[in-house]
Amino acid sequence: MRVSYDEMYGVVMEKLEKYGVTGDVAVGCAQNLVENTQYGVASHGINRFPRLIEMLKNGSVKPDAKPVRVGSLGAMEQWDGNLGMGNTNAAFCMDRAVELAKELGIGCVALRHTNHWQRAGAFGARAAKAGCIGICWTNTMPNMPAWGAKDRHIGNNPLVMCVPYQDDYVMIDGAMAQFSYGAIDSAALSGRELPVPGGYDEQGNVTRNPAEIKKTWRVLPIGFWKGSGFAILLDMMAASLSGGMSVCEIGKQGATPTDEYNLSQVFIAIQVTDKAANDETVRRIIADIKSSNPVEPGLEVLYPGERALAAYHESKQRGIRVEEAVWQTVLAL
């Protein structure tokens, strides 16, 4: 089904206010959740909203908390999120990194004691729209086995890299697992298989069946051992730079997705000095990629983030696509 932006935003605001989220935090949170869904990433938009409400109810998200600066050194700052709303904390910290980049050429903000930021790409895009290259990542609860292991000791630790281009951007937004748990949930909800193997079943076989992967919580790292290594180093850097918790410490707080809080994140903005030259460089690269021979006739070769941008423009024209079961759950919260 499809829902208008105004209707979805109004419902989300109503539910947030019932749980004590008000003012600019409520507005920023609602805008982020609805826009994530507009970009075709409902798994980290409206689909995650019931989970956010659960975290407000159990106290792991503090509705009125805001980040506070606790340290600085030149272009680098440390902030404490005080367990506030994850997506508004993240937006604030990327905006602060952009401010530093405008002054110093580069800005880096490391954030501790924060919560799930919903769609990671929203914050890379935030930097790009301000004329900066944006890089950010987060750690998570232990939700992925290290390469060669069966049990979960590392996080899938999403990473974003975003380059401004004309009025939009080119962006990679991906967890270090082949599929995020949100994407696995969405596939299971709609009754479809994953396009490629995404994890293991209870017999230890790789599978495309999202329901089987949900039983084991044993997701497949991107690039096998390479994704595992990237996940470990991203966690080390986030915890070290922020002075916050690492994946293993986060895991000691609880064992379910609604217990995933006290995360550590990093936001980097780099000022683009010549927008025209940047746009021309990106244009040439995209043109070369588009000249590729597709595997199947009629198949379009896409650049990173192109599908999400197309979904956004379609949503603006036709309304936001949402699973009816999810929408009824949200209305009933």
C-alpha positions, -999 to +999 in steps of 0.1 A: +000+000+000+010+037-003+007+064+023+013+101+019+042+119+035+019+141+056-001+111+069+029+090+079+046+120+095+015+129+115+011+093+128+048+091+138+047+124+156+015+114+174+031+082+187+064+099+196+046+125+217+027+098+236+061+085+248+075+118+258+094+128+227+087+165+219+101+196+203+129+194+177+138+159+188+104+146+178+104+166+145+139+154+135+131+118+144+098+118+125+113+134+094+142+109+094+119+079+098+095+090+070+123+101+046+141+068+051+109+051+040+106+074+011+141+063-001+128+027-002+146+017+031+115+009+051+137-016+070+154+014+087+123+036+085+087+029+094+094-009+098+118-001+128+094+023+144+077-003+167+111-013+179+119+023+187+087+026+207+098-005+227+131+012+235+114+043+247+091+021+269+120+002+284+141+033+290+171+025+267+162+057+247+159+088+268+133+110+250+145+144+262+183+138+262+207+157+238+244+153+231+271+171+251+306+178+240+332+162+263+364+168+245+381+185+215+414+186+197+416+207+166+393+192+140+384+163+163+357+164+189+341+139+213+305+140+223+283+121+247+248+112+234+234+106+269+213+077+255+192+102+235+173+096+202+198+079+179+189+095+146+187+131+160+220+126+179+236+114+146+221+143+126+235+168+152+270+152+151+272+152+113+261+188+113+289+196+138+314+177+117+303+198+087+308+230+107+344+219+115+350+211+079+338+245+068+363+261+092+392+237+090+387+216+058+379+185+077+358+177+108+356+145+128+330+140+156+331+108+177+299+100+196+295+077+226+265+065+246+240+069+217+214+047+202+204+031+168+206+058+141+180+041+118+192+045+082+229+052+082+229+068+047+208+097+059+238+112+076+262+108+047+236+125+026+234+153+052+271+161+047+268+159+009+239+184+008+262+208+027+289+205+001+311+179+019+322+144+014+306+124+043+319+093+060+303+077+091+300+044+108+286+028+139+292-003+160+263-025+170+255-054+194+273-087+186+252-099+157+277-115+134+303-143+138+339-135+131+352-154+100+358-190+110+334-188+140+299-200+146+289-177+175+284-140+174+312-118+188+314-089+162+289-064+149+278-059+113+289-022+119+274-002+090+297+022+070+287+051+048+307+070+022+290+098+003+302+122-024+281+152-034+271+153-070+251+181-086+219+185-065+222+149-051+250+125-043+266+092-049+266+070-017+275+035-004+256+026+027+262-009+038+266-031+068+296-055+070+271-083+067+259-092+032+224-081+044+214-060+074+190-076+099+165-049+088+168-061+052+164-097+063+133-088+083+118-070+053+125-100+030+109-124+056+079-102+060+072-101+023+078-138+018+107-135-006+142-150-007+173-129-006+189-123-041+222-140-030+231-161+001+230-140+032+237-163+061+235-199+075+207-222+084+205-245+114+225-272+095+253-248+088+245-244+051+246-210+034+210-199+025+190-173+008+160-180+031+156-150+055+135-170+080+163-196+083+189-169+089+166-153+116+167-186+135+204-187+137+214-150+137+244-162+118+248-137+089+275-139+063+301-111+063+307-092+030+338-106+013+339-134+038+371-127+059+374-092+045+341-081+058+348-097+092+381-078+094+365-045+084+338-050+111+364-055+138+385-025+129+354-002+125+344-012+160+379-006+174+381+029+159+346+039+170+351+028+206+386+043+207+378+077+192+346+082+212+357+067+245+326+046+244+316+010+244+329-017+220+307-044+205+316-070+231+307-045+259+274-036+242+265-073+240+268-077+278+238-053+282+213-077+265+207-103+238+178-090+217+177-061+191+156-040+215+186-041+239+209-026+214+219+007+230+250+026+242+265+026+208+297+043+195+297+062+162+321+084+141+311+112+117+337+127+093+330+156+069+356+168+043+350+201+025+348+199-013+370+228-025+358+230-061+322+219-067+324+222-104+355+200-107+340+175-082+308+172-102+327+167-135+349+140-119+318+122-106+300+126-139+329+110-159+331+080-135+293+075-136+293+077-174+320+051-176+301+028-153+269+032-173+288+022-204+293-013-190+280-044-207+252-058-185+251-094-176+215-097-189+201-078-219+180-048-208+195-049-172+207-015-161+240-011-143+235+012-114+259+034-094+258+033-056+227+049-042+209+053-076+181+029-067+174+047-034+172+081-052+148+066-078+126+053-050+126+087-033+114+105-065+087+078-070+075+082-034+072+120-039+049+114-068+029+084-058+031+082-021+053+061+002+053+023-002+047+004+030+038-031+040+001-030+051+008-053+081+036-029+092+013+001+088-015-015+108+010-023+136+022+013+137-014+026+138-021+003+168+009+013+189 
